[in-house]
């Protein structure tokens, strides 16, 4: 039984090393918006085609992560996300994302096809994201953003091995 406990602790430690998606904060100490795996974050534009209040969002990702954005106030706004100045995402209308597991105000908008939204997979490494909008519904125009880590395949594999090992040891002990 002690060996099983040691194996489980080692597997959990390795799984933690495999899924190390993290975001660094920008140099002046203010947190980026959104924070990795912290739910939906509110931001807004105050004029059409001008960077949002909290832009840029500066990250140095240790592993890939999904960046999601959704309108939640006036139907018709379209948002543009740039990474180091290059356009990487334009929200579409209508858009309804699958549930993300973050039960806060952005989640209802994310699942509502009346609002524009979109997502993109960001690769590991540095990112400087800016968000602008067309202000079609008027300004200020509010929206929600979210950054979520991608489950590492290695963590899933290690968990499966652990469950199989526990099952095998239980069967062996009953014989």
C-alpha positions as CSV (number, residue, x, y, z in Angstrom):
1,X,0.0,0.0,0.0
2,X,2.9,2.3,0.8
3,X,4.3,1.7,-2.8
4,X,0.9,2.7,-4.2
5,X,0.9,5.9,-2.2
6,X,4.4,6.8,-3.5
7,X,3.5,6.0,-7.1
8,X,0.3,8.2,-6.8
9,X,2.3,11.1,-5.3
10,X,4.9,10.8,-8.1
11,X,2.2,10.7,-10.8
12,X,0.5,13.7,-9.3
13,X,3.8,15.6,-9.3
14,X,4.6,14.7,-12.9
15,X,1.0,15.7,-13.9
16,X,1.5,19.0,-12.3
17,X,4.8,19.5,-14.3
18,X,3.1,18.6,-17.6
19,X,0.3,21.1,-17.3
20,X,2.1,24.3,-16.4
21,X,0.2,26.9,-18.3
22,X,0.8,30.2,-16.7
23,X,0.7,33.8,-17.5
24,X,3.2,36.4,-16.4
25,X,2.1,39.8,-15.4
26,X,3.3,42.9,-17.2
27,X,6.4,44.7,-15.8
28,X,4.5,47.6,-14.1
29,X,2.8,45.0,-11.8
30,X,-0.8,45.3,-13.0
31,X,-2.4,42.0,-13.8
32,X,-3.4,41.4,-17.4
33,X,-7.0,40.9,-18.3
34,X,-8.0,38.1,-18.2
35,X,-6.0,36.1,-15.7
36,X,-5.4,32.4,-16.7
37,X,-8.2,30.1,-15.5
38,X,-9.8,32.8,-13.4
39,X,-13.1,33.2,-15.3
40,X,-14.5,36.0,-17.4
41,X,-13.1,39.5,-17.2
42,X,-14.9,42.7,-18.1
43,X,-13.3,45.3,-20.4
44,X,-14.6,48.0,-22.7
45,X,-13.8,50.3,-25.6
46,X,-14.6,54.0,-25.3
47,X,-14.3,54.8,-29.1
48,X,-14.6,52.8,-32.3
49,X,-11.3,51.2,-33.4
50,X,-9.4,52.3,-30.3
51,X,-7.7,49.9,-27.9
52,X,-9.8,48.8,-25.0
53,X,-9.2,50.2,-21.5
54,X,-7.1,47.2,-20.3
55,X,-5.2,46.6,-23.6
56,X,-2.6,45.3,-24.1
57,X,-2.9,42.0,-22.3
58,X,0.7,40.8,-21.9
59,X,1.4,37.1,-21.4
60,X,4.2,34.7,-21.5
61,X,2.4,31.3,-21.7
62,X,4.3,28.2,-20.6
63,X,1.8,26.1,-22.6
64,X,-1.1,26.7,-25.0
65,X,-4.2,28.5,-23.8
66,X,-7.6,29.5,-25.3
67,X,-8.4,33.2,-25.5
68,X,-12.2,33.8,-25.7
69,X,-14.1,37.0,-26.2
70,X,-17.8,37.7,-26.1
71,X,-20.0,40.8,-26.4
72,X,-22.7,41.1,-23.7
73,X,-24.4,44.4,-23.9
74,X,-25.7,45.7,-27.3
75,X,-26.2,43.2,-30.1
76,X,-24.1,44.1,-33.2
77,X,-20.7,45.0,-31.8
78,X,-17.8,43.2,-33.5
79,X,-14.4,43.0,-31.8
80,X,-10.9,42.6,-33.3
81,X,-8.0,40.9,-31.4
82,X,-4.4,41.6,-32.4
83,X,-1.3,39.9,-31.1
84,X,1.8,42.2,-31.4
85,X,-0.2,44.2,-34.0
86,X,-1.3,41.3,-36.2
87,X,-5.0,40.6,-36.5
88,X,-5.6,37.0,-35.1
89,X,-9.3,37.0,-34.3
90,X,-12.5,38.8,-35.4
91,X,-15.7,38.0,-33.5
92,X,-18.5,36.6,-35.5
93,X,-22.3,37.2,-35.2
94,X,-24.1,35.1,-34.3
95,X,-21.8,33.0,-32.1
96,X,-22.6,30.6,-29.3
97,X,-19.7,29.0,-27.5
98,X,-19.9,25.7,-25.6
99,X,-20.1,26.1,-21.8
100,X,-16.7,26.8,-20.2
101,X,-17.4,26.0,-16.6
102,X,-17.0,29.6,-15.3
103,X,-20.5,30.6,-13.9
104,X,-20.2,34.3,-14.0
105,X,-21.7,37.1,-16.1
106,X,-19.6,36.4,-19.2
107,X,-20.8,32.8,-19.3
108,X,-24.4,33.6,-20.2
109,X,-23.2,35.9,-23.0
110,X,-20.8,33.3,-24.3
111,X,-23.6,30.8,-24.7
112,X,-26.0,33.4,-26.3
113,X,-26.1,33.3,-30.1
114,X,-27.4,36.9,-30.2
115,X,-24.0,38.3,-29.2
116,X,-20.8,38.2,-31.2
117,X,-17.9,36.1,-29.9
118,X,-14.9,34.0,-30.8
119,X,-12.0,32.0,-29.5
120,X,-8.4,31.3,-30.6
121,X,-5.8,28.9,-29.4
122,X,-2.7,30.8,-28.3
123,X,0.6,29.0,-28.6
124,X,3.1,28.8,-25.7
125,X,5.3,31.9,-25.6
126,X,5.0,35.7,-25.4
127,X,1.8,37.5,-26.4
128,X,0.7,41.1,-26.4
129,X,-3.1,41.2,-27.1
130,X,-5.0,44.3,-27.9
131,X,-8.8,44.4,-28.4
132,X,-10.7,47.0,-30.5
133,X,-14.3,47.1,-31.5
134,X,-16.4,48.7,-34.2
135,X,-18.8,50.4,-31.7
136,X,-21.8,49.5,-33.9
137,X,-24.1,49.5,-30.9
138,X,-22.6,52.7,-29.5
139,X,-19.8,53.4,-27.2
140,X,-18.8,52.7,-24.5
141,X,-19.0,49.0,-25.7
142,X,-18.4,46.4,-23.0
143,X,-17.3,42.8,-23.5
144,X,-15.9,39.8,-21.6
145,X,-12.6,38.0,-22.2
146,X,-11.3,34.7,-20.8
147,X,-8.0,32.8,-20.9
148,X,-8.2,29.1,-20.1
149,X,-5.4,26.5,-20.1
150,X,-5.6,23.5,-22.4
151,X,-5.6,20.1,-20.5
152,X,-2.3,18.4,-21.2
153,X,-2.6,14.9,-22.8
154,X,0.1,13.7,-20.4
155,X,-1.9,14.5,-17.4
156,X,-4.9,12.5,-18.7
157,X,-2.6,9.6,-19.5
158,X,-1.1,9.6,-16.0
159,X,-4.5,9.8,-14.4
160,X,-5.7,6.8,-16.4
161,X,-2.6,4.8,-15.5
162,X,-3.2,5.6,-11.8
163,X,-6.8,4.4,-11.9
164,X,-5.7,1.2,-13.7
165,X,-3.0,0.6,-11.1
166,X,-5.4,1.0,-8.2
167,X,-7.9,-1.3,-9.8
168,X,-5.2,-4.0,-10.5
169,X,-4.0,-3.8,-6.9
170,X,-7.5,-4.2,-5.5
171,X,-8.2,-7.2,-7.7
172,X,-4.9,-8.7,-6.7
173,X,-5.6,-8.2,-3.0
174,X,-9.0,-9.9,-3.2
175,X,-7.5,-13.1,-4.8
